[in-house]
Amino acid sequence: MPDSQPPPSHSSSPSSSGPADPASLLLCGARLTDGRTVDVRLGGGRIEAVGTAGSLAADSTRACGARVDLSGYLLLPAPAEPHAHADTALSGEGEGPVSYDVQDVQRRATEAALLQVGHGATALRAHVRVGDVQGLGALAAVLQARRALRGLTELATVAMPRVLTGVAGADSLAMLRDAVKMGASVVGGCPDLDPDPTGYVQAVLEVASEHGCPVDLHTDATDPARLSRLAAMAGGLRPGVTLAPCGGLSRLPAETAGRTADQLAAAGVAVVCLPQGGCGGVERRGTAPVRLLRAAGVRVTAGSGALRDVSNPVGRGDPLEAAYLLASRHGLRPEDAYDAVSTSARAVLGLPEVRVEAGFPAELLAVRGDRLAGALSLAYSRIVVHRGRVVARTSAVREYCNSAATAESGLPRQGRGEVS
């Protein structure tokens, strides 16, 4: 992958006033979206101070455990992933049906989460099937992965039963309650797949209310009457209701879609769109009408959906790609597109806001570039900070062979030798 400069280096820089705090970190020379170049000091999992470039590095009254040179990097609040599928991720290349063996699911879920951490997501919400052939085994595997990933990312799980109504749904409803007791922090599912979608939603909302959990439902959103009933049922539920991917809204008449968006906004229902592709929770593809929803006041965020499973065998799980697509295909400003994968995504996940200001959580992403639009276009080199420490680095180098064109134009070149 191309880039224009070598990756920054770590160096210890103890203060003369005493031993360095190993938990502290100084980010030097980072550029912010407002054009300032700053130093940022982190400690205790939070941003302790932000000052002009060089000011914090020169502060001998404060010990710094390590420094990271972010010259040439844009520093941003870290993205969050509001819609992943941990149990089926990275299963698209296998032969035969997807394995739900606990060790296989845990391995895939862990690898998928690490890929997304490398992209910059320091918090993930993963949907996991419960019931049917999976039972609670897939959920147990993803919960094991969550424990193994502690310190690298925050992984929340959504329990997704297939059917909840009638005789066939009785066992699944009991299993859904067991899933919450096991550690699933969100109640979800696919009402479109149940013979009684309204009854399904009612059952999910009851379980969520019993346990004080958020709700996250898959729906294609092609039935405006059904969405109206859902909005009426969900209104006022705390800590909140999220729908995804809602691609069917874009196929409704504009007046109908607008009226539905108003109802969702009034009920406080958030929408996660999937601009990178669909997922196994719905049958059809397409991206929700993000501009219409935003204009109505709906909180809209963007997720990755399938990550190299049968629903999207080339899914990347990259929040910056999701933001790029919102800007390039759906007409959002780069700032609004990035908000959809960062600030708004964290809000949907119930996480505190992040700003590059003192006192805020140290959940940060440094991307090579000096403007947000360029970073979304060419986001190759990245440095990810979670709880105040660097948890992932991706470095990329572009090299060209020697040519008269580059020499005469005086273009910057990184490679020192001949590229064969």
VEXKOL-130168 format. One record per residue: x, y, z of N, C-alpha, C in turn. Coordinates in steps of 0.2 Angstrom, whole numbers. Layout:
<pts>
X,Y,Z,X,Y,Z,X,Y,Z;
...
</pts>
This chain:
<pts>
4,-6,0,0,0,0,4,6,0;
2,11,-4,7,17,-4,7,22,2;
12,26,2,13,31,7,18,35,5;
20,41,9,25,45,7,30,46,12;
30,43,18,35,44,23,36,38,27;
41,37,30,42,31,34,38,32,40;
36,26,44,32,26,50,36,30,55;
32,33,60,35,36,66,38,32,70;
43,34,74,47,30,79,45,31,86;
45,26,90,44,26,97,51,28,100;
51,32,105,58,33,109,56,35,116;
60,33,121,59,35,128,62,41,129;
58,46,133,61,52,134,59,54,141;
63,51,146,62,53,153,63,60,155;
59,62,159,60,69,162,66,70,166;
69,75,167,74,76,171,72,77,179;
65,78,179,63,79,186,61,72,190;
62,67,186,61,60,190,59,55,185;
58,49,187,57,43,183,50,44,179;
51,41,173,45,42,168,39,38,171;
33,40,170,27,36,171,26,31,165;
27,25,166,26,20,160,19,20,157;
14,23,161,8,23,158,6,29,154;
11,34,154,10,40,150,13,40,143;
10,44,139,12,44,132,11,51,129;
16,53,125,16,59,122,16,59,115;
11,61,112,10,61,104,13,68,102;
18,68,98,21,74,96,20,76,89;
18,83,88,18,86,81,12,83,77;
6,81,80,0,79,76,-3,85,74;
-6,84,68,-11,89,65,-18,87,67;
-22,93,68,-29,92,70,-33,94,64;
-39,92,64,-44,94,58,-45,102,57;
-43,105,63,-44,113,62,-38,116,60;
-33,112,58,-26,115,55,-21,116,60;
-22,115,67,-17,116,72,-12,110,72;
-6,111,74,-1,106,75,0,106,82;
-1,100,85,-1,100,93,3,94,95;
5,94,102,7,89,106,1,87,110;
0,80,111,-5,78,115,-2,73,121;
-3,74,127,-1,70,132,-7,66,135;
-5,59,135,-10,54,138,-8,51,144;
-13,50,148,-11,46,155,-17,44,158;
-17,38,161,-23,35,164,-29,34,160;
-27,33,153,-32,31,149,-36,37,146;
-34,43,148,-37,49,146,-32,54,143;
-35,59,139,-30,65,137,-29,70,142;
-23,70,144,-21,75,150,-20,82,148;
-17,83,142,-16,90,140,-15,90,132;
-17,96,129,-16,97,122,-12,104,122;
-6,104,119,-3,110,118,0,111,111;
3,117,110,6,119,103,12,114,103;
13,113,96,19,108,95,25,110,98;
28,105,102,34,107,106,33,109,113;
27,111,114,26,114,121,26,109,126;
23,103,125,23,98,130,29,94,130;
33,93,125,39,90,125,44,93,129;
44,100,129,48,104,132,47,105,140;
41,102,142,39,103,149,43,98,153;
48,100,157,52,96,161,49,94,168;
43,97,169,39,96,175,35,90,175;
34,87,169,30,81,168,34,76,165;
34,70,168,37,64,166,33,61,160;
36,59,155,33,55,149,36,49,148;
32,43,148,35,37,148,37,35,141;
34,38,136,36,37,129,33,42,124;
37,43,119,34,48,114,33,44,107;
28,47,103,27,45,97,27,51,92;
31,51,87,32,56,83,26,56,77;
21,60,78,16,60,73,16,66,68;
22,68,66,23,73,61,21,69,54;
16,73,51,14,71,44,7,67,45;
5,66,52,-1,62,53,-7,67,55;
-13,65,54,-19,68,56,-22,64,62;
-23,68,67,-25,64,74,-33,65,74;
-36,60,75,-44,60,75,-46,56,81;
-52,57,83,-56,52,88,-56,46,84;
-55,40,88,-55,34,85,-62,32,83;
-62,28,77,-69,25,75,-71,20,80;
-77,18,79,-80,13,83,-84,9,77;
-85,2,78,-88,-2,74,-95,-4,77;
-101,-1,74,-107,-3,77,-111,-9,74;
-108,-12,69,-112,-18,66,-107,-23,63;
-104,-28,67,-100,-33,64,-104,-40,66;
-101,-45,62,-104,-52,63,-98,-56,65;
-97,-57,72,-91,-60,74,-91,-68,73;
-97,-71,73,-97,-78,73,-96,-81,66;
-98,-77,61,-97,-79,54,-91,-76,50;
-88,-71,53,-82,-67,50,-77,-72,48;
-74,-70,42,-68,-74,39,-70,-81,38;
-76,-83,37,-78,-90,35,-80,-91,28;
-79,-86,24,-82,-86,17,-78,-91,12;
-71,-92,14,-67,-96,10,-67,-104,12;
-70,-105,17,-70,-112,19,-75,-116,15;
-74,-123,14,-78,-127,11,-84,-130,15;
-90,-131,12,-95,-133,16,-98,-128,21;
-103,-130,25,-106,-125,30,-101,-122,35;
-103,-116,37,-99,-113,42,-98,-117,49;
-92,-118,51,-91,-121,57,-93,-117,63;
-97,-120,68,-98,-116,74,-95,-120,80;
-90,-124,79,-86,-126,84,-83,-120,88;
-83,-121,95,-81,-115,99,-74,-113,97;
-70,-117,96,-63,-115,95,-62,-111,88;
-66,-114,83,-66,-110,77,-69,-103,77;
-75,-103,81,-78,-96,81,-74,-92,85;
-71,-94,90,-66,-90,94,-60,-87,90;
-57,-92,86,-52,-90,82,-54,-84,77;
-59,-86,74,-62,-81,68,-64,-74,72;
-67,-75,77,-69,-68,80,-63,-64,83;
-58,-68,85,-52,-64,88,-49,-61,82;
-48,-65,77,-44,-62,71,-48,-56,68;
-54,-57,67,-58,-52,64,-58,-45,68;
-58,-46,75,-58,-40,79,-51,-37,79;
-46,-41,78,-39,-38,77,-38,-34,71;
-41,-37,65,-41,-33,59,-45,-27,60;
-50,-26,63,-54,-20,64,-50,-15,69;
-47,-18,74,-43,-14,78,-37,-10,74;
-34,-14,69,-29,-12,65,-32,-6,60;
-38,-7,58,-41,-1,55,-42,5,59;
-43,4,65,-44,10,70,-50,9,75;
-54,4,74,-60,4,78,-57,1,85;
-58,5,90,-56,3,97,-63,1,101;
-68,1,98,-74,-2,101,-78,-6,95;
-81,-12,97,-85,-16,92,-91,-18,95;
-96,-18,91,-103,-22,93,-103,-27,88;
-103,-34,91,-103,-40,86,-110,-43,87;
-113,-45,82,-120,-49,82,-118,-56,82;
-121,-60,86,-120,-67,86,-126,-71,86;
-127,-76,82,-133,-80,82,-134,-84,88;
-140,-85,91,-141,-90,97,-147,-94,94;
-147,-100,97,-153,-104,95,-151,-108,89;
-155,-112,86,-154,-116,80,-148,-121,82;
-144,-122,77,-138,-126,78,-133,-123,82;
-133,-117,83,-128,-114,86,-129,-114,94;
-135,-115,96,-136,-115,103,-133,-108,106;
-130,-109,112,-126,-104,115,-119,-104,114;
-117,-109,110,-109,-110,109,-106,-105,106;
-109,-102,100,-106,-97,97,-105,-90,101;
-110,-89,105,-110,-83,110,-104,-85,115;
-104,-91,118,-98,-92,122,-92,-91,119;
-91,-93,113,-84,-92,110,-83,-85,109;
-87,-81,107,-86,-74,106,-85,-70,113;
-88,-72,118,-87,-70,124,-80,-71,127;
-77,-77,125,-70,-79,126,-66,-75,122;
-67,-73,116,-63,-69,112,-63,-62,115;
-69,-60,118,-69,-53,121,-64,-53,127;
-64,-58,131,-59,-58,137,-52,-58,134;
-51,-62,129,-44,-62,126,-42,-55,123;
-46,-51,121,-45,-45,118,-45,-39,122;
-46,-40,129,-46,-35,134,-40,-31,134;
-40,-24,133,-34,-20,133,-33,-18,126;
-36,-22,121,-35,-20,114,-41,-16,111;
-47,-19,113,-53,-16,110,-58,-17,115;
-64,-14,115,-70,-15,119,-75,-19,114;
-76,-25,116,-81,-29,111,-87,-31,115;
-93,-28,112,-99,-29,115,-103,-34,110;
-107,-39,113,-110,-44,109,-118,-43,109;
-121,-44,103,-128,-44,102,-131,-51,101;
-135,-53,105,-138,-60,105,-144,-60,100;
-143,-64,94,-148,-64,89,-152,-70,88;
-158,-71,91,-162,-77,89,-165,-77,83;
-167,-82,80,-170,-82,73,-178,-81,74;
-181,-85,78,-188,-85,78,-190,-85,86;
-195,-80,87,-196,-79,95,-204,-80,96;
-208,-81,91,-215,-81,92,-218,-88,91;
-224,-90,93,-227,-96,93,-223,-102,96;
-225,-108,95,-222,-114,98,-215,-114,97;
-213,-113,90,-206,-114,88,-202,-109,92;
-204,-103,94,-200,-98,97,-200,-98,104;
-203,-103,107,-203,-103,115,-196,-105,117;
-193,-110,114,-186,-111,116,-181,-106,115;
-182,-102,109,-177,-97,107,-178,-91,112;
-184,-90,114,-185,-84,119,-182,-86,126;
-182,-92,128,-179,-94,134,-171,-94,133;
-169,-95,127,-162,-95,126,-159,-88,126;
-163,-83,123,-162,-76,123,-160,-74,130;
-165,-76,134,-164,-73,141,-157,-76,144;
-156,-83,143,-150,-86,145,-144,-82,142;
-144,-80,136,-139,-77,133,-137,-70,136;
-142,-66,138,-141,-60,142,-137,-62,149;
-140,-67,152,-137,-69,158,-129,-71,157;
-128,-74,152,-121,-76,150,-116,-70,149;
-119,-65,147,-115,-59,146,-116,-55,139;
-121,-57,135,-123,-53,130,-126,-46,132;
-123,-41,130,-125,-34,132,-130,-31,128;
-132,-34,123,-137,-31,118,-142,-36,116;
-148,-35,116,-153,-39,113,-155,-38,106;
-155,-42,101,-156,-41,94,-160,-46,91;
-159,-46,84,-162,-51,80,-164,-49,74;
-168,-53,70,-171,-52,63,-178,-52,63;
-182,-47,65,-190,-48,65,-192,-50,58;
-189,-48,53,-191,-49,46,-192,-57,45;
-188,-61,48,-188,-68,47,-193,-72,51;
-196,-69,56,-201,-72,60,-208,-72,57;
-212,-77,58,-219,-76,55,-223,-71,58;
-221,-68,64,-225,-63,67,-220,-57,69;
-218,-53,64,-213,-48,65,-214,-44,71;
-221,-41,72,-222,-37,77,-222,-41,84;
-224,-47,84,-223,-51,90,-216,-52,92;
-212,-53,87,-204,-54,88,-202,-47,91;
-203,-42,89,-201,-35,91,-203,-34,99;
-209,-36,100,-212,-35,107,-208,-40,111;
-207,-46,109,-203,-51,114,-196,-48,115;
-193,-45,110,-186,-42,111,-186,-36,116;
-191,-32,115,-191,-26,119,-193,-28,126;
-197,-33,127,-198,-36,134,-192,-38,137;
-188,-42,134,-182,-45,137,-177,-39,138;
-176,-35,134,-172,-29,134,-174,-25,140;
-180,-24,141,-183,-20,147,-182,-23,154;
-182,-30,154,-181,-34,160,-174,-33,162;
-169,-33,157,-162,-33,159,-159,-26,158;
-162,-21,156,-159,-14,155,-154,-14,149;
-156,-18,144,-151,-19,138,-153,-14,132;
-149,-12,128,-150,-9,122,-153,-14,117;
-156,-12,112,-159,-16,107,-156,-15,100;
-154,-20,96,-151,-19,90,-154,-24,85;
-158,-22,80,-162,-26,76,-160,-26,69;
-160,-31,65,-159,-31,58,-166,-31,55;
-166,-26,50,-172,-26,46,-170,-22,39;
-173,-25,34,-172,-21,27,-177,-15,27;
-182,-14,31,-186,-8,32,-190,-7,25;
-192,-12,22,-196,-11,16,-204,-10,18;
-206,-11,24,-213,-11,26,-214,-5,30;
-216,1,28,-217,7,32,-222,6,38;
-227,2,37,-232,1,42,-229,-3,48;
-225,-8,46,-221,-12,51,-216,-7,55;
-213,-3,52,-208,2,55,-212,7,59;
-218,9,57,-222,14,61,-223,10,68;
-225,4,68,-227,0,74,-221,-1,78;
-215,-2,75,-209,-3,79,-207,4,82;
-208,9,79,-206,16,82,-211,17,88;
-217,16,87,-222,17,92,-220,13,98;
-218,6,97,-216,2,103,-210,4,106;
-205,6,102,-198,7,105,-198,14,108;
-202,19,106,-202,26,109,-201,26,116;
-195,29,118,-194,30,125,-190,25,129;
-189,19,125,-185,14,128,-178,16,129;
-175,15,135,-168,16,137,-165,10,139;
-159,9,137,-154,14,134,-154,14,126;
-160,12,123,-160,14,116,-161,8,111;
-164,10,105,-165,5,100,-161,7,93;
-158,2,90,-155,3,84,-157,-1,79;
-158,1,72,-160,-3,67,-154,-3,62;
-154,-9,58,-149,-9,52,-151,-15,48;
-149,-15,42,-146,-9,38,-151,-4,35;
-158,-6,35,-163,-2,32,-162,0,25;
-159,-4,21,-158,-2,14,-165,-2,10;
-170,-5,13,-176,-4,9,-179,3,9;
-177,7,14,-180,13,14,-178,17,8;
-173,16,5,-171,19,-1,-175,17,-7;
-179,12,-6,-183,10,-12,-190,12,-11;
-192,15,-6,-199,17,-5,-200,24,-8;
-206,26,-10,-207,33,-12,-204,38,-7;
-202,44,-10,-199,49,-6,-203,51,0;
-210,52,-2,-214,54,4,-215,49,9;
-216,43,7,-216,38,12,-210,37,16;
-204,37,13,-198,36,17,-197,42,21;
-199,48,19,-198,54,24,-202,54,30;
-209,51,29,-213,51,34,-211,46,39;
-208,40,37,-205,35,41,-199,37,45;
-195,41,41,-189,44,45,-191,49,50;
-196,53,49,-199,57,55,-201,53,61;
-204,47,60,-207,43,65,-201,40,69;
-196,38,65,-190,35,69,-186,40,73;
-186,46,70,-182,52,74,-186,53,80;
-193,54,80,-197,55,85,-196,50,91;
-195,44,89,-195,38,94,-188,38,96;
-183,41,93,-176,41,96,-173,35,93;
-175,32,88,-172,26,85,-166,27,80;
-160,25,82,-154,26,77,-154,21,72;
-151,23,66,-150,18,60,-143,17,59;
-141,11,58,-134,9,56,-134,7,49;
-131,11,44,-131,9,37,-125,5,36;
-125,1,30,-119,-3,29,-117,-2,22;
-113,4,21,-111,6,14,-106,1,10;
-103,-3,14,-98,-8,11,-101,-14,9;
-107,-15,10,-111,-21,8,-116,-24,14;
-119,-29,12,-124,-32,17,-121,-36,22;
-126,-40,25,-124,-45,30,-129,-50,30;
-128,-56,34,-133,-61,34,-139,-60,37;
-140,-55,40,-147,-53,44,-153,-51,39;
-151,-49,33,-157,-47,29,-155,-50,22;
-161,-51,18,-160,-54,11,-158,-50,6;
-159,-43,6,-158,-39,1,-152,-34,3;
-149,-31,-2,-144,-26,-1,-146,-19,-3;
-142,-14,-2,-143,-7,-3,-142,-3,3;
-140,3,3,-138,7,8,-144,12,10;
-145,12,16,-151,17,19,-150,24,16;
-155,28,15,-155,35,13,-152,39,18;
-146,40,19,-142,43,24,-144,50,25;
-144,54,19,-146,61,19,-153,62,21;
-158,58,19,-165,59,21,-165,58,28;
-162,53,31,-163,51,38,-160,56,42;
-154,59,40,-150,64,44,-155,70,44;
-158,72,38,-162,78,38,-168,78,43;
-170,72,44,-176,71,48,-174,71,56;
-168,71,57,-165,71,64,-164,64,67;
-163,59,62,-161,52,65,-154,52,66;
-152,49,71,-144,48,72,-142,42,67;
-138,44,62,-136,39,57,-128,37,58;
-127,31,59,-120,29,59,-119,24,54;
-112,22,53,-111,17,48,-107,11,50;
-108,5,48,-105,-1,51,-102,-4,45;
-99,-10,46,-95,-14,41,-99,-20,38;
-104,-22,43,-108,-28,41,-103,-34,40;
-104,-38,35,-100,-44,34,-93,-43,33;
-89,-47,36,-82,-47,35,-79,-54,32;
-79,-54,25,-77,-60,21,-80,-66,24;
-87,-66,24,-91,-72,24,-95,-73,18;
-100,-77,18,-104,-79,12,-108,-73,10;
-110,-68,14,-114,-62,13,-109,-57,9;
-103,-57,11,-99,-52,7,-91,-55,8;
-90,-59,3,-83,-62,3,-77,-58,3;
-78,-51,1,-73,-46,1,-73,-41,6;
-78,-42,11,-79,-37,16,-72,-35,20;
-71,-29,21,-65,-27,24,-65,-25,31;
-71,-23,33,-72,-21,40,-68,-15,42;
-68,-10,37,-64,-4,38,-69,2,39;
-69,5,45,-73,11,46,-72,17,42;
-65,17,40,-63,23,36,-66,22,28;
-66,16,26,-69,14,20,-76,16,20;
-80,14,25,-87,16,26,-88,24,26;
-84,27,29,-84,35,29,-83,37,22;
-78,34,18,-76,36,11,-82,35,7;
-85,29,8,-91,28,3,-97,33,5;
-98,35,11,-103,39,13,-102,46,9;
-95,48,9,-93,54,6,-94,54,-2;
-91,48,-5,-90,48,-12,-97,46,-15;
-101,42,-12,-107,39,-15,-113,43,-13;
-113,45,-7,-119,48,-4,-119,55,-2;
-114,58,-4,-114,66,-4,-113,69,3;
-111,65,8,-109,68,14,-103,72,14;
-102,77,18,-96,81,19,-91,76,22;
-85,76,21,-80,72,24,-81,72,32;
-82,78,35,-83,78,42,-89,74,44;
-94,75,41,-100,71,43,-100,64,41;
-96,62,36,-95,55,35,-91,52,40;
-86,55,43,-81,53,48,-85,53,55;
-89,58,56,-94,57,62,-98,51,62;
-100,49,56,-104,43,56,-101,37,59;
-94,36,58,-90,30,60,-87,32,67;
-87,38,69,-84,39,76,-88,42,81;
-90,48,81,-94,51,86,-101,48,87;
-104,48,81,-111,45,81,-111,37,83;
-106,34,80,-105,27,81,-104,26,89;
-100,29,92,-99,29,99,-105,30,103;
-109,35,101,-115,37,104,-120,31,104;
-121,28,98,-125,22,97,-123,16,102;
-117,16,103,-114,10,107,-114,12,114;
-117,18,116,-117,20,123,-111,22,126;
-106,24,122,-99,26,124,-98,33,125;
-94,35,129,-93,43,130,-90,46,124;
-91,52,123,-89,56,117,-81,56,118;
-78,57,112,-70,58,112,-69,64,108;
-65,69,110,-63,74,107,-55,75,108;
-51,78,104,-44,79,105,-44,85,110;
-46,84,116,-46,89,121,-44,86,128;
-41,90,132,-40,87,139,-46,85,142;
-46,79,146,-51,76,149,-55,71,146;
-54,70,139,-58,66,136,-54,59,135;
-58,53,134,-55,47,133,-49,47,128;
-44,43,129,-38,43,125,-40,37,120;
-45,38,116,-47,33,110,-45,37,104;
-40,36,101,-37,40,95,-35,36,89;
-35,39,83,-33,36,77,-29,42,74;
-22,40,72,-18,44,68,-17,41,61;
-19,45,56,-19,43,49,-14,48,45;
-10,45,41,-6,49,37,-10,54,33;
-8,60,33,-11,65,29,-12,71,33;
-14,77,30,-15,83,34,-22,86,33;
-26,83,29,-33,85,29,-38,78,29;
-44,79,32,-48,73,33,-50,70,26;
-51,74,21,-53,71,14,-48,67,12;
-41,69,12,-36,65,10,-35,59,14;
-36,60,20,-35,54,25,-40,48,23;
-47,51,21,-52,46,19,-50,43,13;
-47,46,8,-45,44,2,-39,39,2;
-34,41,6,-28,37,6,-26,35,13;
-30,32,16,-29,30,23,-25,24,24;
-19,24,22,-15,18,22,-11,17,29;
-7,22,31,-3,21,37,-8,24,43;
-8,20,48,-12,21,54,-9,19,60;
-10,23,65,-8,22,72,-14,22,77;
-16,17,80,-22,16,84,-20,17,92;
-24,21,95,-23,22,103,-29,20,106;
-29,15,111,-34,13,115,-32,13,122;
-36,17,126,-35,18,133,-28,21,134;
-26,25,130,-20,29,131,-14,25,129;
-14,20,125,-8,16,123,-9,14,116;
-3,14,112,-3,12,105,-5,4,105;
-10,2,102,-12,-5,101,-11,-8,94;
-10,-4,89,-10,-6,83,-6,-1,78;
-2,-3,74,1,1,69,1,-2,62;
-1,2,57,0,-1,50,4,4,46;
9,2,43,14,7,39,14,4,32;
14,9,28,14,8,21,19,12,17;
23,9,12,28,13,9,27,12,1;
27,18,-2,27,18,-10,34,19,-13;
36,15,-17,42,16,-21,41,16,-28;
45,20,-32,45,20,-39,52,19,-42;
52,16,-48,58,15,-51,61,21,-53;
68,21,-54,71,28,-57,68,29,-64;
67,36,-64,64,38,-71,66,45,-72;
66,47,-78,68,54,-79,62,59,-77;
56,56,-77,50,60,-76,50,62,-68;
52,57,-64,52,59,-57,58,64,-55;
63,63,-58,69,67,-57,68,74,-59;
65,75,-65,65,81,-68,59,85,-64;
54,82,-62,48,85,-59,50,87,-52;
55,84,-49,57,85,-42,52,82,-37;
48,77,-39,43,74,-35,46,70,-29;
43,70,-23,46,66,-18,46,59,-19;
52,56,-17,52,49,-18,55,46,-12;
52,40,-10,54,37,-4,59,32,-5;
59,28,-10,63,22,-11,70,25,-13;
75,22,-10,82,24,-12,86,20,-17;
83,14,-19,86,10,-24,82,9,-30;
85,5,-34,81,4,-40,76,-2,-39;
70,-1,-41,64,-6,-40,64,-10,-46;
65,-16,-45,66,-21,-51,59,-23,-53;
</pts>
